[in-house]
Amino acid sequence: MTSSHTQGTTTAPHPVSAAPRSGARRRRDTEHRLAHDVDVWVASASADGAPHLVPLSFDWDGGTLLAATAADSPTGRNLAATGTVRLGLGDTRDVTVIDGRVEVLRIDALTRGRGDRFAERTGFDPRALAAPYRWFRITPRRVQAWREVNEMAGRELMREGRWLV
């Protein structure tokens, strides 16, 4: 039997025939993933609609995700230009998709404690780099979570920034 592994967390595989989780269980699983995963897929688009997808490390504070990338990278430019993002956590058989609003912050805008927390949790400190980086604070607006087709119904856990379950 195999397992999924994400930066220090291991989850047992779930059988395809498993009963669908309740909305409350999916929310708990999503919140656990946000608190324990370290990396997330970040999908953004340029002003002319060209898609871009990269993995970034993040920190979850219970209400927002904090990520950092080079200000002049495609992701940095896209997030700053559009103020929107789609995030993907987990694997394709246990996915959480988050649509969020992005706030762009100068690299010196956070308190030392908040920056230290990010660096400790992710093993990456953008404040120490010579290249200009920015923080990107992401506020979830819509959250969906599902495993198999039997969880497609009820996959929306948050809408307009409000938990539905």
HELIX and SHEET records of a PDB file:
HELIX    1   1 GLY A   23  HIS A   36  1                                  14    
HELIX    2   2 PRO A   74  THR A   82  1                                   9    
HELIX    3   3 ARG A  112  THR A  122  1                                  11    
HELIX    4   4 PRO A  126  ALA A  128  5                                   3    
HELIX    5   5 VAL A  149  GLU A  151  5                                   3    
SHEET    1   A 2 SER A   4  THR A   6  0                                        
SHEET    2   A 2 THR A   9  THR A  11 -1                                        
SHEET    1   B 8 ARG A 162  TRP A 163  0                                        
SHEET    2   B 8 GLU A 156  ARG A 159 -1                                        
SHEET    3   B 8 TYR A 133  TRP A 146 -1                                        
SHEET    4   B 8 LEU A  65  ALA A  70 -1                                        
SHEET    5   B 8 PRO A  51  TRP A  60 -1                                        
SHEET    6   B 8 ASP A  39  ALA A  45 -1                                        
SHEET    7   B 8 THR A  84  ASP A  91 -1                                        
SHEET    8   B 8 ASP A  94  ARG A 106 -1                                        
END                                                                             
